[in-house]
Amino acid sequence: MSKELLDDFSVTLEMTVRDINILLNALNLPAQTPATTAIYFINNIQSQAGPQVEQAKRNLEAVEKAQKDET
């Protein structure tokens, strides 16, 4: 599977305005960000993006298999 294609795949994340503001502040002042805040966003992003990336992998593998079957 082409890692470059997967790297360019877009994921959709849903966050509240409050979460976005907290994240932007954390990125602006990383030294002052509590570890629990960072862990919260890491887990939030992984739980939303993970299934989307796995589906993209399956789709790419299906396309590659179909292309091989055509030849």
Contacts in CASP RR format, 6 or more apart in sequence:
PFRMAT RR
TARGET T0000
AUTHOR 0000-0000-0000
METHOD contacts of the structure
MODEL  1
MSKELLDDFSVTLEMTVRDINILLNALNLPAQTPATTAIYFINNIQSQAG
PQVEQAKRNLEAVEKAQKDET
1 57 0 8 1.000
1 60 0 8 1.000
1 61 0 8 1.000
1 64 0 8 1.000
2 60 0 8 1.000
2 64 0 8 1.000
5 60 0 8 1.000
6 53 0 8 1.000
6 56 0 8 1.000
6 57 0 8 1.000
6 60 0 8 1.000
9 52 0 8 1.000
9 53 0 8 1.000
9 56 0 8 1.000
11 48 0 8 1.000
11 49 0 8 1.000
11 50 0 8 1.000
11 52 0 8 1.000
11 53 0 8 1.000
12 48 0 8 1.000
12 52 0 8 1.000
13 44 0 8 1.000
13 45 0 8 1.000
13 48 0 8 1.000
13 49 0 8 1.000
14 48 0 8 1.000
15 23 0 8 1.000
15 44 0 8 1.000
19 41 0 8 1.000
19 44 0 8 1.000
22 37 0 8 1.000
23 41 0 8 1.000
25 33 0 8 1.000
26 33 0 8 1.000
26 37 0 8 1.000
26 38 0 8 1.000
26 41 0 8 1.000
END
